[in-house]
Amino acid sequence: MARHYAREIPDYARLHADLLERDVALVSYEYLLAVWKEEDEGLEALALAVGERRQRQGVSLPGLLRAYRLWAKDALEALKAEAPGLLVEAAPRVAEVLDRVSEASARGYRLALKDAWPLGPATGVGVALRDAGALVYAPRHLPLGPEGMAFAQAPGGALLLLQAPFKEVERGLRELAQSQAAVLWVGEGPREEVQKDLEEALLLGPLLRLPPGLYPVRFLWPLSLALESRRGQERLLRLVRPLEGQPDLLKTLEAYLGARLSLKAAARRLGLHPNTVLYRLHRVEELTGLSLERVEDLCLLQIALQLREALTPGPPG
């Protein structure tokens, strides 16, 4: 359906392919599910958020509503071809869903046009284009009404601004990241600062190839500083150069830092005996000349490993 919209509607043809596949297509799927569900209390909230996102993505309101009419047409044609016996029963439900999502998305679109977001503190969430589908389900995980959420587009992905302290939405955001297997960047503070931090995170974050989860934008600040200085890069990479050609030592060091310096937790991650991990960490100290008991050395190693990963070409695609 999403590609049908792109063929028929110029506004959708201009959307990035990832937005078509991971946002538009997911929305169409959720609307199809609503046709068959007896309970769809979250349908209006989902559609309202769609209206806000499409406005930020440069889709006109007539274009959005036309896409919804195409959705209804495609749904009925698919039923006619695949399950003609259900067409009479399902057609009124398709019309009902079409009316509800059109009205809700139009409200969301107009809400985005007002741009009445207060200038005070906000919690911001950033997702790369490849994880854009996560924002489709944000209204289901967050205890906020439409007035408490606002969407924005960024060069490297999409942003969601929340009018709530991070501690109030942290649990919902972690659940969202887990359920959608997405990397979510989060920041808290004045709106303009949060947006700038998130935009930078969307550009730098993919360099680290992180597993799904919720990550604070400050996690990337040291990497940002390192990338700004050629001399700083050379110094940091020199620290871990003795570990090149020692993949077991590198993996062990990364696991140890990722486990917040817990020997037992690192051993569980690696499937090794704690003594083996301890031996490898001692070897890291011997080769690098750094001490894993000194905070400043640990910080340097963490930044150096981040920089090394960011500058190492990733797999194709």
Salt bridges, closest charged atoms under 4 A:
GLU8 OE2 - HIS4 NE2 3.80
GLU8 OE1 - ARG66 NH2 3.49
ASP11 OD1 - ARG14 NH2 2.33
ASP18 OD2 - HIS16 ND1 3.81
ASP18 OD1 - ARG22 NH1 2.57
GLU21 OE2 - ARG3 NH2 2.56
ASP23 OD2 - ARG53 NE 3.03
ASP23 OD1 - ARG54 NH2 3.00
GLU30 OE1 - ARG140 NH2 2.61
ASP40 OD2 - ARG93 NH2 2.41
ASP40 OD1 - ARG100 NH2 3.28
GLU44 OE2 - ARG100 NE 2.70
ASP74 OD2 - HIS4 ND1 2.74
GLU96 OE2 - ARG93 NH1 3.07
GLU96 OE2 - ARG100 NH1 3.45
GLU103 OE2 - ARG107 NE 3.09
ASP115 OD1 - ARG56 NH2 3.39
ASP115 OD1 - ARG191 NH2 3.70
GLU170 OE2 - ARG174 NH2 2.90
GLU175 OE1 - HIS141 ND1 3.95
GLU175 OE2 - ARG171 NE 3.33
GLU234 OE1 - ARG231 NH1 3.59
GLU244 OE2 - ARG308 NE 2.91
ASP248 OD2 - ARG280 NH2 3.90
GLU285 OE1 - HIS282 ND1 3.34
GLU286 OE1 - ARG283 NH1 2.91
ASP297 OD2 - ARG294 NH2 2.56
